Amino acid sequence: MQYASGIKLVLTTIGLSLTIFCIALDSTIIATAIPKITDDFSSINDIGWYGSAYFLTTCAFQLFFGKLYTFFSLKLVFVIALSLFEIGSAICGASPNSTAFIVGRAIAGCGCAGLFSGALLIIADTVPLRSRPTYTGLLGSMYGIACIVGPLLGGVFTDKLSWRWCFWINLPVGAVTALFIMLCYRPRTIATNVLPPNWKQAALQFDPLGTLAFLAMVVSLVLALQLGGSRYAWSNGRVVALLVVFAVCLIAFALIQAGGGSGTTIPLVILKQRTVMASALFSFFVGGSFFITVYFIPVWFQAVRGTSAFDSAIRIIPLLLSLIVMCILSGGLTTLFGYYTPFIWMSAVLMSIGAGLLSTWEVDSSRTVWISYQVLFGFGAGAGLQLPLMAVQNVLPEDLVAIGTAMIMFSQTFGGGISVSAAQNVFTNRLLKELHPIFPSLDRSAILSSGVTNVQKLVPDDLLQAVRLACNNATTTTFLISIVMACLAAPAALAVEWRSMKRRSG
């Protein structure tokens, strides 16, 4: 069957673009609304969960959806994932408390796990390999556009209406997305594998033991990072137990996968492929570095510079606009010349330098400083977030592309979830440490139960500047984690094989 062309290709691309827009909108619109949400729910200590719950379920179910796409119709699984995403968004919009909000974020994350990889797989099913970088770049640019529109809408909704509209807006966008995909996309290929007729044998194809070990591993690690150092000391029995569970589950998952067999979550042939493993590690570190900045730059503007949610969204545009430009540019140049490796190298270098410069921000940093540093970091992220997917699709056979794509998306989202949790831990502890000498009588629980923007209301006016300095130091410390993650991406980038995408016909 031929690849899509003409109006069908255009409409399918629009449908996928709306999907990516919807995902990115949900991921970024919350950034400027988080301070108000913590104010409303009096839940500053849950701020990390608002991002981590979403990332946790996204990466936890990423590989599982890769299996589903292998055995079932692309369109069917995609629509199911979209439905989960919409349900989660509806719960977030109607949540009466912080716990319900976190549950909604988790459900939306489950849907996102299937949407992002599904959109990329539909592109792979719709256009030949040599043209995929261009289309993937277009989807990446849509992500960037939504990243710009999202914080702006988040600022408007938060300041003028209610932060709940940040999630209700996903419902009509999702409905339009479903309509486009259901009417316009016609699968070119059928599922690459067929399930055995016996239900027990069919269940084994989804690696139930490996999946359970994997889920327990992800949940225990994120919980440990979220609780350790903030609510409990790292030596606390709860935190130690979670870390032990993580280690045991990690070993169990590795042994199950090493045992081989057709039902393993990650086939050995994928694990032995150098470019796949290097791309997965690269995506893990790049995702971690990127999402820390997306979550904490708005916090810096609101808590340190005293801007509104809307104004903080305006001030993060330099990062997102440069990301859009590089997504389109790197995708187009990869299609033109056939090589993605140079852009992957460049991504690690630019993100490392950019994150390092972000960590030097001060309370009175000039406009030139905070704009130029964001632009540099954004250029690096624009290439690093998408091209590892092209590398994997270039080296794997057709029947393993779904699992390989899911593996890269898992690595990226897992890196984001883990890093945001760790950054929140660092932020909270550094803020408490900075505020104690300024206002010794200020109760720790009062700080943790207050919103980010409300912390300044707890102290007298003559100490306001000192509090802003404390918030600055706490926020820029989170960027140190971003630096480490970006620097660790460099060795992984060097390990990616130098292969041309033009050597394989689509």
N, C-alpha and C positions, 0 to 999 in steps of 0.2 A: 504494500500500500504506500502511495506517495505521501511526502510530507505536505503539510497544510500550506496553502498559498492564497493570495487574493484576500477577499473580504473575510473568509473564515479565519485566516491567520491574523488579520487585523483585529477582529472581534475577540478572538481567543486571547490575544496579547493584551487587549484592553481589560478583559475579565481578570487575567492574572495580575495585571497592574493594579486593579482595584483591590485584589486580594492582598497584595503586598502593602498597598496603601493602608488598608484596614488594620493589618498586623502592626505596621510601624506607627500608625496613629495611636493604637492602644498602648504600644510600648513607650511612646514619647510624650503623649498628651498628659500622662500622669506626672511627668517630671516637675512641671511648674505647679501642679495641684497638690503635690505631696505635703508641702508646709501647711496648707489649709486643711487638708485631710487630717493631719496629726493634731491640728488645733481643734477640729470638730470632734474628733474621737479622744482627745487628750492622750495621744499614743506615740510620743516621740520614739519610744523604745521599739515600736513596731515598724518604723520607717524602712528598715532593711527588708522586712517581710513583704512589703508591698511590691518590691521588685523580686525578691528571692522566691516567693511562692509561685510567681509566674514563670521565672526562669527554671525553677526546680522541676515543675511538672512538664515544662516544655522539653527539657533535656531528658527527663526520666522516661518519657514516652516517644522520644524521637526515633530510637532504634526499633521500637515496637511498630510504629507506623511504617518504618522502612520494610518490615516483614509484611505488613498488610498490603502495601503497594506491590509487593512481589507476587502475592497470591490472588489479589482481588483487583477489580476494575479501578483504574486511576480516578475516574470521575466519581464513582460511588464512595470510595474512601475519602476523597477530597471534600465532597459535600457533607459527609458525616463529621469530618473535622471542623468544617465551617459552622455546622450546627452547634457543636460543643463550644466553640469560640463565642458564638452569639449568646448562648445560655449563660456563660460565665460573665459576659459584659452586662447582661441584664441584672444578674445578681449583684454585681458591683454597684450599679446605679441605684439599686433599691436597698442596699445594705444598711441596717440600723446601727451597726457597731463595727469595730475594727475586725473582730473575728469573722463576721459574715463577709466583710470586704475581702479579707485574705482568702477565704474559701472561693469566692467568685474569681479572684485572680488566678487561683490554682486551676479551676475548671477552664478558664479562658486559655491558660497555658497549655492544657491538654490539647485543645483544639489547634493552637498555634503549632504544636509539635508536628501535626499532620499537614498544616497549610503551607508552611514555608517550603518543606521538602517536596510536597505535592506540586506546588507551582513550578519548582525547578525541574521536576520530572516531566511535567506536562510540556514545558519548553523543550526538554530533550526529546520528547515524543513528537513534537510539532515541527522543529527546524533541524537541519543537519548540523553536525558537530562543528564545522568550520564557522557557522553563523551564530552559534550559541553565545559566545562571549558578548556579542553586540546586544542580543536580546536580554541576556543576564545583566548586562550593564544598564539597560533600560529599566529593568525591574529594580536594580540597585538604586538607580536615580529616583525611581518612584518612592523607594524607602526614604531617600534623603528628602524628597519634597514633603512627604508626610511628616518627617522629622521636623521640618520647618513649620508646616501648618499645624502640627500637633501641639507644640508648646504655645503657639499663638492662640489657637482655639482654647487650649487649657487655661491660658491666662485670661481670655475673655470670659469663658464660662465661670472660672473661679472668682474673678473680680466682679462680674456683672450679674451672673445668674447663680449657678451652684456647681460645685465640682462634680456633682452626679451626672451632669450633661456630658462630661468627658467620656462617659461609658455608654450612655444612652445613644449617643451619635453613631456608635458602631452598628446599631440595629438596622437602620435604613441602608447604610453603606453595604452591610453584609447581605441584605436582601437583593440589592442590585447586582452584587458580585455573583451570588448564586444563580440569578437569572441569566447573566452573560455566559457563565460556564456551562450551565445545563443546556442552553439553546445553541451555543456556538462551537463548543469543543467536541470533536469526534475522535476518539482514541484511534491512533494508527496501529497500535500493537495491542495484543491481549496480554494478560498476566503471564510473566515469564515462567512460572511454576504452577503446578496443579496439586491441590491438596489430596491426600489419600482418602478413599471413601469411608474408611473406618474413623470414627470421631476421635478415638484415643490417639491413633497415629497422626491424625490431622493436628491435634492439640500439641503433640510433641514437636511439630514443625515450627512452633512459636517459642521453643526453648523455655518452658515454664520455670524450670529451676534457675536457669540463667537469668531470666527476667526478674524473678523474685529477688535473687541476690543483687542484681543491678539496682532495682528500686530501693532496696534496703540500704545499699551502699550510698546512693545519692542522698536519700533523706537523712541518714545519720550524719553524714559529713556537713550538710547545710545546717542541720540543727546544732551541731557542735560549734560551728563557726558563728552561728547567730547568738548562742547562749553564752559561750565561753568568753570570759573577760568583761562582759557587761552585766548580765544578770547573775552569773556565777563565776567564781574563780576558775582558772584553767585546771586547777588541781581538784576541783569539785568532782564528787563521784559521778554525777549525772553526765558531765562533759567527758570525763575519762571513759565512761561506759559507751557513750556515743562514738568516740574515736576508736575504741576497741571493736565495736560492731562494724564500723566502716572498714577497718583493716581486715577483719575476718571475711566480710562480704566481698571485698575487693579480691582477696586471695581465692575465695570460692568461685567468683565469676571468672577469674583468669584461668583457673583449672578447668572449669566447665568448657570454656571456649577452646582451650588448648587440647581438650579431648577430641576435638573435631566432630565430624558427623554433619549430616545435611540439615539438622535442626538447630544448630548453634546460631546465636544472634549475630555474631560476626564470624563469617567463614575464615578459616586459616589462610586461604589464598589472599584475602584482603589484608590480613594482619602482616603477611610476609612481603607485601608490596611497599617498597621504600617511599615512593611519592605519596601514597595514601597515608601512611603513618606520619610522614613529615608534614603533610597538609593538615592532618588532624591536630597535631601538636601546635602548629602555627595558628590554626583557627582558635584553639583553646586560649592561647596567650593574647591574640589580637582581640577576641571577643571580650576577655576580661579587662583589658586595657581600655577598650572603647566604651563599654557600658558604665564603667566607673565615672568617666568624664561626663557622659550624658546625664547621669543621675545627680552628680555633685556640683557641676557648674551652676545650675539654677539655684542650688542651695547656697552657693557662695554669693551669688548676686543678691539674693533675698536676705540672707542672714548677715552678710558683711557690708554690702552696699546699701541695704535697706530698700531695694526696689520692690515693686509689686510683682505678682506672678506674671502678668502680661509683659512687663518691661524686662523681666529676666528671660522670657521667651524670645523677645527681640534680640537680646544680647547674645544668645547662643546661635543665632543665624550664621555667623561667619564659619563656625565649625561645620554645620550641616550643609551650607551652600558649597563649600569646598569639597565635601564628601560627594555631593551630586556630580560636580564637575569631573572629579577623578573616576567615579563609577563609569560614566559615559566615555571618558577619554581612554581609560585603561581597557575597557571592553572593546571599543572600536579599534584601538591599536593592536590588541591581541588578535582580533579577527583579520586585520590587515597584514600583520607580519607573522602571525601564527605562534608566537612565543609569549607565555605568561610569566615565566620565571623572573625576568628583570623587574617587573612591576611588584612581584611578591617580595623581592629583595628591597626594593625602594620603600615599600610599605613599612617594613620593620625599622628601617633607618629613620624615616620621617616621624613615625609614631613615637619612637624612643626620644628623639630630640624634642618633639612637640610636648610630650608628657613632662619631660624634664623642665621645660620652660613654664608650663602651667603651674608646676609646684613652687615657682618663685613669685607667684602673685602675692601682692600685699594689699592692705586695706585701701591704700591710695594709688594703686596701679592705674596708669593712664589708659585711655581708650585705645591708643595705638598698641599698647602692650597686650591687652586682653583680646583684641581682635586678631592681631598677627599670630599670636601663639595658637589660637583656636584654628586658624586657617592652615597652619603647618601640620597640626595634628590631624585635621580633617582630610587633607590630601593623602596622608598615609593610610588612614582608615578606609578611604574610598576604594583603594586598590586591594587592601588586605582582607576585606570582608567577603569578597565575591570570587576572586580568581582561584582560590584553593578548590572550589567546586569544579571549575573547568579542568584543573589538573587531574582530579580524581576521575572525571568522566572521560578524560583523554587516555588514561592508562588501564581502565577496567573494561572487561567485556560487558556486553549489553545486559546480560542477566544479573550482573552484580552492581549495576549503576544505582539502583534504588537503595541498596544497603550502604554503598559507598557515600552517596549523597546524604543519607540520613546520619551517617557517622560524622561527616564534616559539620552538619548542622548541630548535632549533639555536642560536639567538641566546642563549637562557638558559644552555644547557649549555656553549656555547663561552665565554661570559663567565665561567662558573664554572671551567672548565678552565684558561683563560689566567690568571685571577686567582689561583687556588690555586698555580699554578707560580710566578708572580711573587712571591706572598707567601712561599712556601717559600724562594725565593732571598733575599728580604729578611731573613727569619728567620735563615737560616744565616749570612749575612754579618754581621748585627748581633750575633748570639750570639758569633761568633768575635772580633769587635771588642771586645765587652764583656768577654770572658773573658781576653783577652791581658794587659791590665795587672794583672788579679787574680792570674794564674798564668802568667807569661811562659814558663816552661819546658814548659808543656802543649803537646804536639804537635797541630798542626792536624788531621792524619790521625786521631789518636786520638779527637778530638771528633767528626769526621765519621763514623767507623766505630762510634761508640757510640750507644746509644739515648737518647731524650730524657730519660727518668728516670734513666739511668745517668750522665749528665754530672756530676751532683752527687757521684757516687761516686768521681770522678777527682780530687777536691780534698780537702784536710784539712777537719776539722769546723769549725775557726775561720773558714774562708772560705765556709762554706755559705750564710750570709745574703747575702753578696756575689754568690754564684752565682745565688741565687734572684732577686736584683735584676736581674742580667744577663738571666736568662730572662724576667723581666717586661718589661724594655725591648725585648727581641727580639720577644716576642709582641704587645705593644701597638703596635709599629711596623707589624705586618701589618695592624692595624685602620685605619691611615692610608690604605692602599690601598682598604679598604672604604668609607671616607669619600669618597674621590675618586670611586669608582664610583657611590655613591648620589647624590652631588651632580650628576654628569653625567647621571643619569636624569631630573633635573628638566626640562631643556629638551625632552627627548624626550617627556615626559609632557604638556607644554604644547602639543605639536604634534598630539596625538591629537584627531581630530574629535569634536565633540559631537553624537552621534547616539543616538536612542532605539532600543532593541531591540524595542519594542512596535510599531514601524511596519512590521516585516516579520513576516508570519505564518510559523509554522514549517512 
